[in-house]
Each structure stands twice: as C-alpha cells, then as structure tokens.
Amino acid sequence: AAVVLAAGVIALLHMIVNAFSVLESPFRFLNGIYLCAFGVFMIILDFPWVDKYPQVHAFRAHIYHFVLFLTRKVGRGIWYFFLGSLVFAALWDDSTSAFLAIVLGAYVGFVGLVALLVGFFLSKKLALAKGELLR
C-alpha cells in the first residue's frame, strides 16, 4: 500500500517538476493521481492503526461496503496485481526511473500474486471441507 502511494507521489512530483509534461500527457498526470488515491485507500484498508481514528474507521467500512471484492483474498490479489501493473506503467512511461518501475511494480505485483494463490488454496480447502460436511 505504501509502495503504491510512494509511486504515485514520485510520478506526480516528476510531472510537477516538468510542468509542461502535464499539458503534454494528461493521462500520466491522471495515472499519478489514481495511484495516490489507491495507495491511500489500501493504507486505510491494510494498516491496523486506522481503528484508533473513528472517521478513518468509518471510511474503511464504506470502502468495504462499496468495494466488496477487497474483503476476499482473491479479490485483494487481483487488485494488487492490477496496482503493480499500474505502478510499473506510471514509472516506466514517465521515464522517471526504469529501475524503480521494475522493482516497485514487481514487488506490488508479487504481493498480488501471492495473495491470489493463497486465496485460491483457501477456497479449495474450504470447498473440500464443505464437501466432507455434506456427505
């Protein structure tokens, strides 16, 4: 979550430093804004300290209510894999740093892949247990 937010901030700072690049490619700027927003959302969902703040906790409940797939391991895995590709595209396309694009994008994508695999194995295990109970 923090990596996604950091990638968005890096992309936005690069766009601000090169002021004309915002006019040249508004998609890159919008991509940076999306990365920052998604990074904040994932920090709110993943970090345990948000329970100390009632407003942030209420925002977390709204995110879970309206984006229900993030409550499941498979959904969270797909989401992180998507964010990994978005991080890679934002940093690579922005020519900010190919190294950062590969490292940060691969890290977030790998977290997504692991969450996806864990979700599939847990679902399979649950289906087997359900089958045993129904016999």
C-alpha positions in Angstrom: 0.0 0.0 0.0 2.8 2.4 0.9 4.7 1.4 -2.2 1.7 2.3 -4.4 1.3 5.7 -2.7 5.0 6.4 -3.0 5.0 5.5 -6.7 2.0 7.9 -7.2 3.8 10.7 -5.3 7.0 10.1 -7.4 5.1 10.2 -10.6 3.2 13.4 -9.6 6.4 15.1 -8.4 8.1 14.3 -11.7 5.1 15.8 -13.5 5.1 18.9 -11.4 8.9 19.5 -11.8 8.4 19.2 -15.6 5.4 21.5 -15.7 4.9 21.2 -19.5 4.6 17.4 -19.3 1.2 17.8 -17.6 0.0 19.5 -20.8 1.8 17.1 -23.0 0.4 14.0 -21.4 -2.6 14.5 -19.1 -3.0 10.7 -18.9 0.2 10.4 -17.0 -0.9 13.0 -14.5 -4.2 11.3 -14.0 -2.4 8.0 -13.6 -0.4 9.6 -10.8 -3.5 10.9 -9.1 -5.1 7.4 -9.3 -2.0 5.8 -7.8 -2.1 8.3 -4.9 -5.8 7.7 -4.2 -5.5 3.9 -4.5 -2.4 4.0 -2.2 -4.3 5.9 0.4 -7.3 3.5 0.1 -5.0 0.5 0.6 -3.2 2.1 3.5 -6.6 2.6 5.1 -7.6 -1.0 4.5 -4.3 -2.7 5.4 -2.9 -0.8 8.4 -4.2 -1.7 11.8 -3.7 1.8 13.4 -6.7 3.2 11.5 -9.0 1.7 14.1 -7.8 4.4 16.5 -9.5 7.1 14.4 -13.3 6.9 14.1 -13.5 8.9 10.8 -10.9 6.7 9.1 -12.5 3.6 10.5 -15.9 4.7 9.1 -14.2 5.4 5.7 -12.7 1.9 5.8 -16.2 0.5 6.4 -17.5 2.4 3.4 -14.7 1.1 1.2 -15.5 -2.5 2.3 -19.2 -1.9 1.7 -18.9 -0.5 -1.8 -15.8 -2.4 -2.9 -16.7 -5.8 -1.5 -14.1 -7.8 -3.6 -11.4 -6.3 -1.4 -12.6 -8.3 1.6 -11.6 -11.5 -0.2 -8.0 -12.8 -0.7 -8.6 -13.5 -4.4 -10.1 -10.0 -4.9 -7.3 -8.4 -3.0 -4.7 -10.4 -5.0 -6.2 -9.3 -8.3 -6.4 -5.7 -7.1 -2.7 -5.7 -6.0 -1.7 -7.3 -9.3 -3.5 -4.6 -11.1 -1.9 -1.9 -8.9 1.5 -3.5 -9.6 1.0 -3.1 -13.4 -0.2 0.5 -12.8 2.9 1.3 -10.7 5.1 -0.2 -13.4 3.3 1.8 -16.2 3.3 5.1 -14.3 7.0 5.0 -13.5 8.2 3.4 -16.8 6.1 5.6 -19.1 7.0 8.7 -17.1 10.7 7.9 -17.7 11.2 8.6 -14.0 13.2 5.5 -13.4 13.2 2.2 -15.2 14.8 0.6 -12.1 12.1 1.9 -9.8 9.4 0.9 -12.3 10.6 -2.7 -12.3 11.4 -3.0 -8.6 8.2 -1.4 -7.2 5.9 -2.8 -9.9 7.3 -6.3 -9.4 7.0 -6.0 -5.6 3.3 -5.0 -5.7 2.6 -7.5 -8.4 4.3 -10.3 -6.5 2.2 -9.4 -3.4 -0.9 -9.6 -5.5 0.2 -13.0 -7.0 0.9 -14.4 -3.5 -2.5 -13.2 -2.2 -4.2 -14.6 -5.3 -2.6 -18.0 -4.7 -3.3 -18.0 -1.0 -7.0 -17.2 -1.8 -7.3 -20.0 -4.3 -5.8 -22.5 -1.9 -8.0 -21.4 0.9 -11.1 -21.6 -1.4 -10.1 -25.1 -2.4 -9.6 -26.1 1.2 -12.9 -24.6 2.1 -14.7 -26.4 -0.8 -13.2 -29.7 0.4 -14.3 -29.2 3.9 -17.8 -28.3 2.7 -17.9 -31.5 0.6 -16.9 -33.5 3.7 -19.7 -31.9 5.7 -22.3 -32.5 3.1 -21.5 -36.3 2.8 
